[in-house]
Amino acid sequence: MWEKFKSGAVVVFITLMIWVAADQNVREDMSFKLQVRLTSGDPDLFAMIAELPHQTTLSVTLNARRRRLREFDELVNSRPVFEAVIGRNESTSSQPRLMSTRELLSKIPEIDQFGTGYISSVEPTDVKVIIDTYETVGDVRVEPIYGDLKVTASPSPARVAVRLPGFLAERLRQNPVAVAEAEPRIRAASRPDGSFNVLVPLTIPALKNAPPSAGIKLLPAPEVTIAGQIESLTATKRKGPIQITWSIPDHVQREYRIVVAPDSNFRPDIDVTGPRDLLDQLDPREIRAFVDVYAADAEKPGTPIRRQVQFVLPAGFSLAPGQSYELIFQLEPLGDEPAEEPD
């Protein structure tokens, strides 16, 4: 019985293996979706699928044994995007041209290694591609943007060259400008004296929508050095006359009178510093001026007191540096004859 059982088991096992082998070798069709983009293996050539998003979805049908179909399914699932790589001998043009999708698939190393002979159909049948040579456009002007700053400065270098695919070169030739957004960097790095020396990256407006894979290179470098001096945004102008008043405690005012020096000027002109474009609009009547008289001053009647005039100006304006206005006065008790009447 045991011998019969072993013989039967062997027969069943062999039959099963034959069936499995036969099943794996059955040929059938199966479709797969592949995301493909085109790149260049040659640094002197640029290649991409012309239409946005610069990659395409191919519906590929394979006719192969189930084992090979399973292997291909594993390959497809292992890569979100396949890269088709062009070589040195491709024909080039700045205009898009059609490439068959079978040829595109043959340029994918993984697909080529698997074997393109299993492919029975591909949809779509062709795709627009650009395969172009690189060229260099020289004499591109560097244009710093200073925003609200007024500066005396110059970029170094003042002109750059740009290496780029030929199909983008014509765009650049129509507007050969490289922009340096210098204002924020100058504000962040300017010295107390207004001088600055900053490194600013360049952008090219004409190439704003160029594909990221274009490999655009600015020469000699992608940034420029800008050195210079911020010009003053303020100015100084004489304003007046400004009326000076007293700030005096009530009880002192009731008991004392103020006697000032004969040459005192209660309506002086002053030099005001402020925004250049607003300075002319400043009315002298918007400026307050006063001299403080303190309660302690009454403790020394008849003693000359020298005190600074306080000026209060609208926001953004100030007394120009180096100015000093003061009055000389003394307090005399009421009832005493004044030594000298104020003007």
Secondary structure as UniProt FT lines:
FT   HELIX           2..24
FT   STRAND          27..40
FT   TURN            43..44
FT   STRAND          45..49
FT   TURN            52..53
FT   STRAND          56..65
FT   HELIX           66..77
FT   STRAND          82..86
FT   TURN            88..89
FT   STRAND          97..100
FT   HELIX           101..106
FT   HELIX           109..114
FT   HELIX           116..118
FT   STRAND          119..123
FT   STRAND          126..145
FT   TURN            147..148
FT   STRAND          151..156
FT   STRAND          159..165
FT   HELIX           166..174
FT   STRAND          177..181
FT   HELIX           183..189
FT   TURN            192..193
FT   STRAND          195..203
FT   HELIX           205..207
FT   TURN            208..209
FT   HELIX           212..214
FT   STRAND          217..219
FT   STRAND          223..230
FT   STRAND          234..239
FT   STRAND          244..247
FT   HELIX           250..255
FT   STRAND          256..260
FT   TURN            262..263
FT   STRAND          270..275
FT   TURN            276..278
FT   HELIX           279..281
FT   HELIX           284..286
FT   STRAND          288..292
FT   HELIX           295..299
FT   TURN            301..302
FT   STRAND          305..308
FT   STRAND          310..312
FT   TURN            315..316
FT   STRAND          318..319
FT   TURN            321..322
FT   STRAND          326..333
FT   TURN            334..335
//
